[in-house]
Amino acid sequence: MAEKIYLTDTEAKQAILDIGKRMYIKNFVASNDGNISCRVAGDMIWATPSGISKGYMTEDMLVKMRLDGKIVCAGELPPTSEIKMHLRVYAENPEAAGVTHAHPPVCTSFAIAGIALDKAIYPEAFVNLGIVPCVHYEKPGSQGVPDSIAPYCRDYNALLLGNHGALSWGRTLLEAFYRMESMEHYAMILMYTGNIIGKANILSKSQIGELVEIKENLGITSGGIPAGADRATNLEDAL
């Protein structure tokens, strides 16, 4: 197996700042919400600080720490209060090199309702993201949060946190953020088809099988497989 190549400290810090600004601009976070981390070695990450808007961070605010929780380099502020959640993702999934947590409005609405994103209606969401389970509520910042996500970190790519928000991870920090974007887009489509249009053609089991092949060709083996329809209902034009 080839040795994994991580971002340098400089690259990781810049990536965190860039993605923090994107999260803020896209309304994925408000005020001081959300947190981001990036792995730079097998046992080392950079993470966002506590109490700072993700749209207004500077490099000197970021915190470098080991996966055992020991802080190596920090500014005036401690790491995010949700750092235990990030550390648990890395501990459970050795392939993870980036983690993002945010409160995108539609995803968070599903999380508040306790509804997973698991409908086989959108090929791009299935290939790039997969099923998104919704875990039960735990107090933010508590040990209950990392314990609640632990069973899903290897086999899935993202989660909804009950009454809280959304969490995603990836082989790179950029992939983790793209999964956060995909999750909000998927949730919005589910909201429109399920609650506004009121109809959706569910992909058939055969069509899902074809998408599994596409995923595997892209090297994506995690994410789960949604239940498909016994027969296709989307093979005729609508005139």
C-alpha positions in Angstrom: 0.0 0.0 0.0 1.4 3.4 -1.0 2.2 5.8 1.8 -0.5 8.4 2.3 0.6 12.0 1.3 -0.9 14.7 3.5 -1.0 18.5 3.0 1.8 20.5 4.5 1.1 22.7 7.5 1.0 25.8 5.3 -1.3 24.1 2.8 -3.6 22.7 5.5 -4.0 26.1 7.2 -4.8 27.8 3.9 -7.3 25.1 3.0 -9.1 25.5 6.4 -9.3 29.3 5.9 -10.6 29.0 2.3 -13.2 26.4 3.2 -14.3 28.4 6.3 -15.0 31.4 4.1 -16.9 29.2 1.6 -19.0 27.7 4.4 -19.8 31.2 5.7 -20.6 32.7 2.3 -22.9 29.7 1.4 -24.9 30.2 4.7 -23.8 26.8 6.0 -22.9 28.5 9.3 -23.9 31.6 11.2 -22.0 33.6 13.8 -19.4 31.3 15.3 -21.0 28.0 14.2 -19.2 25.1 12.6 -15.7 23.7 12.7 -13.1 22.3 10.4 -10.0 20.1 10.7 -7.3 18.8 8.4 -4.8 16.0 8.9 -1.2 16.7 8.2 0.4 13.5 9.5 -0.7 10.1 10.7 -1.3 11.5 14.2 -1.5 15.3 13.7 -4.2 17.8 12.6 -4.9 21.5 12.3 -8.3 22.6 13.6 -10.4 25.7 13.9 -10.5 27.6 17.2 -13.5 28.0 19.5 -15.7 31.1 19.3 -14.6 32.5 15.9 -16.6 33.0 12.8 -15.5 30.7 10.0 -15.6 33.6 7.6 -13.1 35.7 9.6 -10.4 33.4 10.7 -6.6 34.0 10.3 -3.8 31.5 10.3 -2.6 32.5 13.7 -5.9 31.5 15.2 -5.7 27.8 14.1 -4.7 25.0 16.5 -2.3 22.2 15.8 -2.8 19.1 17.9 -2.2 15.4 18.1 -5.0 12.8 17.7 -4.6 12.0 21.4 -5.8 15.6 22.1 -2.5 17.1 23.1 -2.1 20.7 21.7 1.1 21.3 19.9 0.6 24.9 18.6 -2.2 27.3 19.4 -3.0 31.0 19.5 -5.0 32.7 22.2 -8.1 30.5 21.8 -8.6 26.8 22.5 -9.6 24.4 19.7 -13.3 24.1 18.8 -15.5 22.6 21.6 -16.5 19.9 19.1 -12.9 18.7 18.6 -13.7 15.3 20.2 -16.0 14.6 17.3 -13.3 15.3 14.8 -10.8 13.2 16.7 -13.2 10.3 16.8 -13.7 10.4 13.0 -9.9 10.1 12.5 -9.6 7.4 15.1 -12.4 5.3 13.5 -11.4 6.0 9.9 -7.7 5.9 9.0 -8.5 7.1 5.5 -10.0 10.4 6.7 -7.8 13.4 6.2 -10.4 16.2 6.5 -13.6 16.8 8.6 -16.2 19.5 8.3 -19.1 20.3 10.6 -21.7 22.9 9.8 -25.4 23.8 10.1 -26.7 24.1 6.5 -30.3 25.1 6.8 -32.0 22.2 4.9 -29.7 19.5 6.3 -30.2 20.9 9.8 -34.0 20.9 9.2 -33.8 17.1 8.4 -31.6 16.6 11.4 -34.1 18.4 13.6 -36.9 16.2 12.2 -34.7 13.1 12.7 -35.0 12.1 9.0 -32.1 10.4 7.2 -31.1 11.3 3.7 -31.6 7.8 2.2 -33.8 8.0 -0.9 -32.5 6.6 -4.2 -33.6 9.5 -6.4 -30.4 11.3 -7.4 -27.4 9.6 -9.0 -24.9 12.3 -8.2 -25.8 12.2 -4.5 -25.5 8.4 -4.4 -22.2 8.2 -6.2 -20.4 11.1 -4.4 -22.1 10.9 -1.0 -24.2 7.8 -0.4 -26.8 7.4 2.3 -26.6 10.0 5.2 -27.9 8.5 8.5 -29.3 10.7 11.2 -27.9 9.9 14.6 -29.7 10.6 17.9 -29.4 13.8 19.8 -26.5 14.3 22.2 -25.5 17.6 23.9 -23.1 19.5 21.6 -19.5 19.2 22.9 -20.2 16.2 25.1 -18.6 12.8 24.9 -22.0 11.5 23.7 -21.5 13.1 20.3 -18.3 11.2 19.3 -19.8 8.0 20.8 -22.9 8.5 18.7 -21.0 8.9 15.4 -18.4 6.2 15.9 -20.4 3.3 14.4 -20.8 5.1 11.1 -17.3 6.6 10.5 -15.9 3.8 8.4 -18.9 2.8 6.2 -20.4 6.2 5.5 -19.2 9.6 4.3 -21.5 12.0 6.2 -24.0 12.2 9.0 -26.9 14.3 10.3 -26.6 15.0 14.0 -30.0 15.0 15.7 -31.3 18.5 16.4 -27.8 19.8 15.6 -26.4 19.9 12.1 -24.3 18.0 9.6 -20.9 16.3 9.6 -18.8 15.1 6.7 -15.3 13.6 6.2 -13.1 12.6 3.3 -9.8 11.4 2.0 -8.9 15.1 1.7 -10.4 18.2 3.4 -11.7 19.4 0.0 -13.5 16.1 -0.5 -15.0 16.5 3.0 -16.3 19.9 2.1 -17.7 18.8 -1.3 -19.6 16.1 0.6 -21.0 18.8 2.9 -22.1 20.7 -0.3 -23.6 17.5 -1.8 -25.4 16.8 1.4 -27.2 20.2 1.5 -28.0 19.9 -2.2 -29.4 16.4 -1.8 -31.4 17.5 1.3 -32.9 20.4 -0.7 -33.9 18.1 -3.6 -35.5 15.7 -1.1 -37.4 18.6 0.5 -38.7 19.8 -2.9 -39.7 16.4 -4.2 -41.1 15.1 -0.9 -42.8 18.2 0.5 -43.4 20.6 -2.4 -43.8 18.6 -5.6 -44.9 15.5 -3.7 -43.5 13.0 -6.1 -40.2 11.3 -7.0 -39.3 8.4 -9.2 -37.2 6.0 -7.1 -34.3 4.5 -9.0 -34.7 0.8 -9.6 -32.4 -1.8 -8.1 -30.9 -2.4 -11.5 -30.2 1.3 -11.9 -28.6 1.5 -8.5 -26.4 -1.5 -9.4 -25.1 0.5 -12.4 -24.3 3.4 -10.1 -22.4 1.1 -7.7 -20.1 0.2 -10.6 -19.5 3.9 -11.2 -18.7 4.5 -7.5 -16.2 1.6 -7.5 -14.5 2.9 -10.6 -14.0 6.2 -8.8 -12.5 4.3 -5.8 -15.5 5.1 -3.5 -16.5 2.1 -1.5 -18.2 3.8 1.4 -21.6 5.4 1.7 -24.1 2.5 1.9 -26.6 1.5 -0.7 -30.2 2.8 -0.6 -33.2 0.6 -1.2 -34.3 0.7 -4.9 -37.6 0.1 -6.6 -38.4 -3.3 -8.0 -38.9 -1.8 -11.4 -37.9 1.5 -13.2 -40.6 4.2 -13.3 -38.5 6.8 -15.1 -38.1 5.3 -18.6 -40.8 7.3 -20.4 -40.6 10.9 -21.5 -43.0 13.4 -19.9 -44.8 15.5 -22.5 
